[in-house]
Amino acid sequence: TILGSCVAVCLYDPILKTGGINHYMLPFWNGQGLASPKYGNIAIERLLEKMLLFGSKKSNIRAKVFGGGEVIDTNISQFRIGERNIHLALDMLNELKIPVVAKSVGGKLGRKIEYLTATGEVKQRYIERTIQVYG
């Protein structure tokens, strides 16, 4: 998946050797409209529910968190979506008592990650800012 200010949470159960990933755009669903997994609080909850449904025990699950880059320069705090997405993931995983065993978050560049759910391994490549001019 490709991440700019979005965040991906990868959950892995090393006992069952299974995992899952989400990718969300905004931190919180405010209760209006559809409870979509494009919101972090919904996406993390649903991913955990699926892991438990497939037989994982919560105490076995480990997390890796990626993304949340500030790919648009701004000093206006409500537009710092990446930072807010990161805080939501880390806070929610902490509340759920799911340990974060790896993370690559923040910064100014986007990321491309590939998650191997059978092993829990995540491969990451930064996306450089390049300019192409078409004349």
C-alpha angles and dihedrals in degrees: 000000000000119000132193112153088341119100130220122203115200116199121195135184108203092192096057092028092228135122148170140208136211131192119202134183105198132031106230139030106216096208095259122112124351119354091233126181087234082088117076098225090055096040096052093045093050094046091052091047090054092049090052091045089056091054106269119143113227091230090061097050121105127188138216120191127203139175132020095139119168094233092163116059112231139141093205105108098211089058093054090099095158093057092047091048091052093049091049093052096046094043094047094047089049091051090048089049092236109146118232104223097177138012140174108184142151127013128114101281133079122237138218114209133186117199120203101203095191093060104022090237118145122198116201133192124181117232110228121220106247131173122217120190120202113196 
